[in-house]
Amino acid sequence: MKETLQHVEQMLDDSPVIDVTQTFEQLRGILADLKAMIDARFRVERDPCSLDSYGSPDGPGGSLEAYSGPEVDWMVHSWLGNPKASFANLHLTVWLGPQVRVPHLGIALLVWPEGWFYVDHLPRVNLVEDGGYFDRHYAEQDASWVSFREENPDFTWFTSRSGFIRASLSPTAHCYSFPRTQPNLEVVRQVTRAKVEQWLRWVDEAEPVPEAERPALAATDLAIRRNIAERDPANVMGVRFFGQELTDQLVRALWGGDRTLPRPS
């Protein structure tokens, strides 16, 4: 299995500047289909901190939709970049409320101008401490995780140069770069869909968390979400395109720093 250790900005700067709008639209379609699956399961409301659009129609731009609901603490559906000049970064993340301990869902798709994707079920406990939680949510994914690495030579494992980001990945996270061929994009579609379907089954089958334990779980969830958003090395791309002030606003929106809607209890 091949591996890359480059920063996102290095990958972009070392590549030719080309129009990747077609791939961007395909990735956006993949995320829209996944969000439709999630919308069919959860009742959510759009938070006023959402940004319908920002930037320029002919240059760097983006949008960020943030949602919350009775079972969803914070959901973000967003994109940022300049597809006409090689780069776009798309996100769909769902952070559940404290009524269950099911892992959160994280998905990111990138074109730089090669393809890149990340999908993971973010744990809400220390997996080494809670073996039962590992068995319920990760043991069943071991075989498929290994087989993906063995059977997809076009996909290059991405190792972040940030130790914090590496620590945020679960043992069965998918984090790969790949050539932008149609078969590879179809693989991304299938893998991300399977991960969402599996996650939705866990939600439906979950046992409720006792009321007394929910505040501590909610506090842990928020700390994890904020740390990941603020420590993401790819934030430098936001600063490059939009400056520090708007980037800081976008990062706050990713973790809910400017939210209006209350958190679920």
Secondary structure, 3 states (H helix, E strand, C coil): CCEECCCHHHHHHCCCCCCCHHHHHHHHHHHHHHHHHHHCCCCCEECCCCEEEEECCCCCEEEEEEEECCCEEEEEEEEEEEHHHCEEEEEEEEEECCCCCCCEEEEEEEECCCEEEEEEEECCCCCCCCHHHHHHHCHHHHHHHHHHHHHCCCCEEECCCCHHHHHHCCCCCEEEEECCCHHHHHHHHHHHHHHHHHHHHHHHHCCCCCHHHHHHHHHHHHHHHHHHHHHCCCHHHHHHHHHHHHHHHHHHHHHCCCCCCCCCC
